[in-house]
Amino acid sequence: MASATVAPEDVITDFLQVCNIVYGQEPRTNYIGNQWYQVNGQPVHYTILVQETQRLRDLAELQTATRREARPTPTNVRADTSKIQKLIRKLRRM
Protein backbone atom coordinates (compact mmCIF):
# COMPACT_ATOMS: atom_id res chain seq x y z
CA MET A 1 0.00 0.00 0.00
CA ALA A 2 1.50 3.31 -1.09
CA SER A 3 1.29 6.18 1.34
CA ALA A 4 0.61 9.74 0.25
CA THR A 5 3.61 12.01 0.16
CA VAL A 6 3.32 14.90 2.57
CA ALA A 7 5.82 17.73 2.57
CA PRO A 8 7.83 18.07 5.79
CA GLU A 9 6.74 21.70 6.05
CA ASP A 10 3.08 20.62 6.10
CA VAL A 11 3.72 18.05 8.83
CA ILE A 12 5.52 20.65 10.94
CA THR A 13 2.84 23.30 10.33
CA ASP A 14 0.02 20.93 11.36
CA PHE A 15 1.91 19.85 14.48
CA LEU A 16 2.71 23.44 15.51
CA GLN A 17 -0.90 24.59 15.02
CA VAL A 18 -2.33 21.77 17.11
CA CYS A 19 0.27 22.24 19.86
CA ASN A 20 -0.58 25.93 19.97
CA ILE A 21 -4.29 25.14 20.34
CA VAL A 22 -3.82 22.53 23.07
CA TYR A 23 -0.84 23.89 25.03
CA GLY A 24 -0.82 27.56 24.03
CA GLN A 25 2.80 27.38 22.86
CA GLU A 26 4.76 26.01 19.93
CA PRO A 27 7.63 23.53 20.33
CA ARG A 28 10.91 23.94 18.44
CA THR A 29 10.49 21.64 15.45
CA ASN A 30 12.57 21.07 12.33
CA TYR A 31 13.09 18.42 9.67
CA ILE A 32 16.34 16.45 9.97
CA GLY A 33 15.90 14.25 6.89
CA ASN A 34 14.84 10.74 5.87
CA GLN A 35 11.46 11.09 7.64
CA TRP A 36 13.04 12.19 10.92
CA TYR A 37 12.15 15.39 12.75
CA GLN A 38 13.59 17.08 15.80
CA VAL A 39 11.06 18.26 18.38
CA ASN A 40 12.49 20.20 21.32
CA GLY A 41 15.87 18.56 20.76
CA GLN A 42 14.54 14.99 20.55
CA PRO A 43 14.53 12.96 17.32
CA VAL A 44 11.05 11.82 16.31
CA HIS A 45 10.07 9.69 13.32
CA TYR A 46 7.41 10.84 10.85
CA THR A 47 4.86 8.21 11.91
CA ILE A 48 5.14 9.14 15.58
CA LEU A 49 4.79 12.84 14.77
CA VAL A 50 1.67 12.21 12.66
CA GLN A 51 0.16 10.03 15.41
CA GLU A 52 0.91 12.69 18.03
CA THR A 53 -0.65 15.35 15.80
CA GLN A 54 -3.84 13.29 15.53
CA ARG A 55 -3.88 12.64 19.29
CA LEU A 56 -3.56 16.38 19.95
CA ARG A 57 -6.37 17.12 17.46
CA ASP A 58 -8.62 14.72 19.36
CA LEU A 59 -7.60 16.35 22.64
CA ALA A 60 -8.35 19.81 21.22
CA GLU A 61 -11.83 18.66 20.17
CA LEU A 62 -12.42 17.22 23.63
CA GLN A 63 -11.30 20.46 25.28
CA THR A 64 -13.61 22.47 23.02
CA ALA A 65 -16.56 20.21 23.82
CA THR A 66 -15.82 20.45 27.55
CA ARG A 67 -15.68 24.24 27.38
CA ARG A 68 -19.03 24.36 25.60
CA GLU A 69 -20.65 22.17 28.25
CA ALA A 70 -19.17 24.21 31.10
CA ARG A 71 -20.64 27.50 29.87
CA PRO A 72 -23.99 28.27 31.43
CA THR A 73 -26.69 28.82 28.86
CA PRO A 74 -29.21 31.62 29.38
CA THR A 75 -32.05 29.10 29.88
CA ASN A 76 -30.10 27.30 32.62
CA VAL A 77 -29.36 30.59 34.35
CA ARG A 78 -33.03 31.60 34.20
CA ALA A 79 -34.13 28.22 35.53
CA ASP A 80 -31.71 28.46 38.46
CA THR A 81 -32.79 32.02 39.16
CA SER A 82 -36.45 31.13 39.14
CA LYS A 83 -35.82 28.25 41.57
CA ILE A 84 -33.96 30.59 43.88
CA GLN A 85 -36.71 33.19 43.63
CA LYS A 86 -39.35 30.58 44.45
CA LEU A 87 -37.37 29.50 47.49
CA ILE A 88 -37.01 33.12 48.66
CA ARG A 89 -40.74 33.72 48.26
CA LYS A 90 -41.51 30.55 50.19
CA LEU A 91 -39.17 31.58 53.03
CA ARG A 92 -40.72 35.06 53.17
CA ARG A 93 -44.17 33.56 53.59
CA MET A 94 -43.06 31.64 56.69
N, C-alpha and C positions, 0 to 999 in steps of 0.2 A: 504494500500500500504506500503510495507516494504522498508525502506530506507537502502542504503548501509552503512556499518560500515566503518568509516574512523578513523584512529588512530589520537589521539590528536596531536602527533608530526607532522603528515603530514599537518594537518590544520594550525598549527603554522608556519611550514616551508613555505607553500604556501603564507600565509599572509605576512610573513617577506620578502620574495622575491619580491612580488608585491609592498610592501611599499618602499622597497629599489629602485626599478625601478622608481616609480612615484615621491617619495619625496627625494630620495637620503639618507635616513636614516632608521634605523630599530627601531620600538617601543619595549618597554619592554613588553614581552608577555609570559604568562605561563598558564598552565592548572590547574584550581582549583579543578574540579571534577564535575560529574553529568552534563556534557555538558556545563559547565560554564568555561570561560576563564577570565583572567585578562589582560587588555591591558592598559598600562601606568597608572596602579592603579585603573582602572574602570572595574567593572564586566560586561562581555559581554556574551550573550548566543551564543551557537554554530551556530544557524541559522543566527543571525545577523552578526557574523564573516564571515560566508561563503558568505552571500550577499555582505558584504563590500569587500571581496576579489574579487568577480566577478566584482563589480563596479570599483575597482581599475584596474583590468585587462582591462576592456573596456576603461578606461581613459588612460592607458599606450598605448593601440593600437591607440587611437586618437592622443596622443602626438607624437607617431612615425610617423603616417601619416602626421601630420602637419609639422614635421621636414623635411620629404621627399619633401613636396610641397614647403617649404621655400627655399630649396637649389637651387641655380641657376644651370641649366644644361648647358653643353658646347654649345649646339645649341642656347639656349636663350641668352647666353652671346655674341655669334658671331652675332646673329641677331641684338641685341642692338648696338653692336660695328659698324656693317655695317650701321645702320641707322644714327649713330652719324657721321661716316665718310662721308656719303652722304651729311649730313647737312653741315659739314665743307667744303667740296668741293664746295657746292652750294654758301656758304657765300664767299669763296675765289674768285669765279667767279664774284661777284658783284662789 
